[in-house]
Amino acid sequence: MENGSGAGSNGNGGEVFPNENGAGNGKAVQALHRSFGEVHGILEHNRMLIQEIGQNHEAREAGGLSRNVALIRELNSNIARVVNLYTDLSTSFSQSLVKGSPAAAAADATAAKGGYKRPRPPQ
C-alpha cells in the first residue's frame, strides 16, 4: 500500500498490526494514528471546500460558479482518498487478524511440514 502515510505496512510488505503475541502493537498504533490524522485533515479541508462552494452558489456570480466545478472535482477526489485510506486500513487489519491467529499459525506450520491437518481448538 502506498498512500504516503505508510499505514498498514511496515515497509517490508508485512502488516504492522499485532500478531498473537502482541508484536507490532507500537507500529499498529502509529499507523492507525497517522491514517486517521490524514483522514481528519482531508475531511477538514472538505468542510472548507463545501463552505466555499455554498458561498459561490449563493452569490451566483459567473466566476464563483465556474470555480465550483474545480472545487467539486477536488472534493470528489478527496472523498476517494478517504475511501482508499479506510479500505487499506481495513484490509491490513483483517489480514493481520487472519495471519496472526493461532489456527492460521498452526495451519502454516503444518503446510510447511508438507501436510495439512485440521487445527485443534484451544483447550
C-alpha positions in Angstrom: 0.0 0.0 0.0 1.4 3.4 -0.9 -0.6 6.3 0.1 2.1 8.4 1.6 1.0 7.6 5.1 2.7 4.2 5.3 -0.3 2.9 7.2 -0.9 -0.8 7.0 2.6 -1.7 6.0 5.9 -2.0 7.8 7.8 -1.2 4.6 8.8 -4.8 4.1 5.4 -5.9 2.7 4.2 -7.2 6.1 1.4 -5.8 8.1 2.0 -3.7 11.2 -1.0 -4.9 13.2 -0.3 -7.2 16.1 0.1 -10.9 15.8 -0.9 -13.4 18.5 1.9 -12.4 20.9 1.4 -8.7 20.5 4.3 -7.9 18.2 3.7 -4.9 16.1 1.4 -3.1 18.6 3.5 0.1 18.5 3.7 0.2 14.8 0.0 -0.6 14.5 -0.9 2.3 16.8 1.4 4.6 14.8 -0.1 3.5 11.5 -3.7 4.0 12.8 -2.8 7.4 14.3 -1.2 8.5 11.1 -4.0 7.3 8.8 -6.8 8.8 11.0 -4.8 12.0 11.2 -4.6 12.1 7.4 -8.4 11.3 7.1 -9.1 14.1 9.6 -7.1 16.6 7.6 -8.8 15.7 4.4 -12.3 15.9 5.9 -11.4 19.3 7.5 -10.3 20.5 4.1 -13.5 19.2 2.5 -15.5 21.1 5.1 -13.8 24.3 3.9 -14.4 23.4 0.2 -18.1 22.8 0.9 -18.4 26.2 2.6 -16.8 27.9 -0.3 -19.0 26.0 -2.8 -22.0 27.1 -0.9 -20.9 30.8 -0.8 -20.2 30.7 -4.5 -23.6 29.2 -5.2 -25.4 31.8 -3.1 -23.5 34.7 -4.8 -24.5 33.4 -8.2 -21.5 35.1 -9.8 -20.1 33.6 -13.0 -16.6 33.4 -11.7 -17.6 31.7 -8.4 -19.9 29.3 -10.2 -17.1 28.4 -12.6 -14.7 27.8 -9.7 -17.3 25.5 -8.1 -16.6 23.0 -10.9 -12.9 22.7 -9.8 -13.9 22.7 -6.1 -16.4 19.9 -6.6 -13.8 17.8 -8.5 -11.3 18.3 -5.7 -14.0 17.4 -3.2 -14.7 14.2 -5.1 -11.0 13.3 -5.3 -10.6 13.9 -1.6 -13.6 11.6 -0.8 -12.0 8.9 -3.0 -8.7 9.3 -1.0 -10.6 8.8 2.3 -12.3 5.7 1.0 -8.9 4.3 -0.1 -7.4 5.0 3.3 -10.2 3.2 5.1 -10.1 0.3 2.7 -6.4 -0.1 3.1 -6.7 0.1 6.9 -9.5 -2.5 6.9 -7.6 -4.9 4.6 -4.4 -4.7 6.6 -6.2 -5.2 9.8 -8.2 -8.1 8.5 -5.1 -9.8 7.1 -3.2 -9.4 10.3 -6.1 -11.0 12.3 -6.1 -14.0 10.0 -2.3 -14.3 9.8 -1.9 -13.7 13.5 -4.4 -16.2 14.7 -3.2 -19.4 16.4 -5.2 -21.5 13.9 -3.6 -19.8 11.0 -0.1 -20.2 12.6 -0.8 -23.9 13.1 -2.0 -24.3 9.5 1.1 -22.5 8.2 3.4 -24.8 10.3 1.6 -27.9 9.1 1.7 -26.8 5.5 5.4 -26.1 5.8 5.9 -29.7 7.0 4.2 -31.0 3.9 0.8 -31.9 5.1 -2.4 -30.3 6.3 -4.3 -31.2 9.5 -7.3 -29.6 10.9 -6.2 -27.3 13.7 -7.5 -28.2 17.1 -9.4 -25.6 19.1 -7.6 -24.2 22.1 -8.2 -26.0 25.4 
